[in-house]
Every structure is written in structure tokens, then in C-alpha cells.
């Protein structure tokens, strides 16, 4: 993985959950891009109740059947704090 690229893993459903029609592919975005990029760059978490009011939100990652409404985003660091 590249140091300046964020990777979002596909959404997975629990084995006992009913089947759903939406499976999100991996998403890659530049560090600092969007809400997740801001969180990764600053190391500060974000709890957003309405993403449409957030200037950093990028709706391009939503599909035609899925619309993001809220988001919890936290930085993930290694044992050295990076």
C-alpha cells in the first residue's frame, strides 16, 4: 500500500445477517481528501450526523442505491503511532 493513499476495505455483512444487494468495492483516495482523508491527516476523529452539511464530504463515493447519511471516522495507527 502507498503511504499517501487511503484504502477502504469492502463492507461485509455478518454471517447471520440477511442478504443485501449492496456490496461496496475497495475505495482508494489521496491522503487529506474527504472526511476520511482529513481524519487520517490530522489524527482527529470525526462524528458526523449529516454528511450533506460537511464541506469535506464527497458524494462521488455513494452508489445509485446507497446514500451516506452519517459517519463515524477514526484514525488507525500502528504501534509506533503512525
C-alpha positions in Angstrom: 0.0 0.0 0.0 1.1 3.5 -0.7 1.8 5.9 2.2 -0.2 8.7 0.7 -3.2 6.7 -0.4 -6.1 5.7 1.9 -7.7 2.3 1.4 -11.2 1.4 2.4 -12.0 -2.3 2.8 -15.2 -3.7 1.3 -18.3 -3.7 3.5 -19.0 -7.2 4.9 -22.2 -8.4 6.4 -22.3 -10.8 9.4 -22.9 -14.5 8.5 -26.3 -14.4 10.3 -27.5 -11.2 8.6 -30.0 -11.4 5.8 -28.5 -11.0 2.3 -28.3 -7.4 1.0 -28.0 -6.1 -2.5 -25.2 -3.7 -1.8 -21.6 -4.6 -1.6 -19.1 -1.8 -1.6 -15.8 -2.3 -3.5 -12.5 -1.1 -2.2 -12.2 2.7 -2.3 -8.8 4.5 -2.7 -8.4 8.2 -2.1 -5.5 10.6 -1.6 -4.4 11.4 2.0 -6.2 14.6 3.1 -9.1 14.0 0.6 -12.6 14.0 2.1 -13.6 13.3 5.7 -11.6 10.1 6.0 -8.5 11.8 4.5 -8.8 14.7 6.9 -9.1 12.3 9.8 -6.0 10.3 8.6 -4.1 13.5 8.1 -4.9 15.2 11.4 -5.3 12.2 13.6 -8.6 13.6 15.0 -11.8 11.5 14.9 -15.0 12.7 13.3 -18.6 12.0 14.3 -20.9 13.5 11.7 -24.7 13.2 11.9 -25.5 14.7 8.5 -22.7 14.4 5.9 -24.5 16.7 3.5 -23.7 19.6 5.8 -20.0 18.7 5.9 -17.9 20.6 3.3 -15.3 17.8 3.1 -17.9 15.1 2.2 -17.5 13.7 -1.3 -20.8 12.1 -2.5 -19.0 10.6 -5.5 -18.3 7.5 -3.5 -22.0 6.8 -2.9 -23.7 4.4 -5.4 -27.0 4.9 -7.1 -28.7 2.8 -4.4 -26.7 3.8 -1.4 -26.6 7.3 0.1 -24.4 8.1 3.1 -26.3 9.9 5.9 -23.9 9.9 8.9 -20.4 8.8 9.5 -18.0 7.9 12.3 -14.4 8.0 11.3 -11.3 7.3 13.5 -7.6 7.3 12.7 -6.0 3.9 12.7 -2.3 4.0 13.8 0.4 1.3 14.1 2.2 0.5 17.3 4.6 3.4 16.6 1.8 5.9 16.4 2.0 6.4 12.6 
